[in-house]
Amino acid sequence: MDRIPMKLSSRTLKGEKSNLSQTGTSMKLSYNSSNYGRHASDYQDKEFKIPRERFNPIEIKRLRTDYRKFCNKMEIMTRRAFLEFFKIEELEGTLIGDRLYTAFALQGSIDFEKFLNAVGVLCKGSLDERLQLVFKIFDVKNANVIDRSDLKRILLSILNSMLEVEMDSAEVQNLQMEVHGISPQEREEAIDGILNDIITPNSGDILTPEEFCNFIGNEPLLRKILEGA
């Protein structure tokens, strides 16, 4: 498609940064969660609701059947199979692809229980539970805070990966077109502009879970994506 190249400034990217996150959560959008129902969980006492409390026996059987198509003989889902399952295999070898897998695996690899847990959060979890899952993607050091340098690396990985991943959203497609028209240095400068707005000089270059949630809460489009509206 012919177009007039547009410079992606930090202001432009800030206005579309919710769309960047849609790449990170595209697994939820591409996977047909309607097969397993979608409703907010009111379970707040644990980090995540017990997976088998989210699904009825028929849904669990269907999920296990789907899972076994992509797991190995040890019933472990590898990184490659994980990306294939969610139809985002273009992210293989990227930082965001690795972080998505890690958010599901928590530690080690993905077995069916971990898979069931994370899919349950995506399909039936509350906004708070989904935020916890997204937070794990960015918490590279597993320190319950997000380091600015890690956040920048992951956002850049998301931005660069957008050039390879096919997205259905017209808004994301428009942003992809803009990304194609700017240099890697301009992308980095745009990300720095976003981070300067959400991480203050007195914060020690980290983002706490509360600050992260506030950031999401102030972004209507990103909140809508996470709520599955």
ABEGO torsion letter per residue (X at the ends): XBBBBBBBBAAAAAAAAAAAAAAAAAAAAABBAAAAEBBBBABAABABBBAAAABBAAAAAAAAAAAAAABBAAGBBBAAAAAAAAGAAAABGBAAAAAAAAAAAGBEBBBAAAAAAAAAAAAABBAAAAAAAAAAAABAAGAGBBBAAAAAAAAAAAAAAAAABBBABAAAAAAAAAAAABBAAAAAAAAAAAAAAABBAAAGGBBBAAAAAAAAAABAAAAAAAAGX
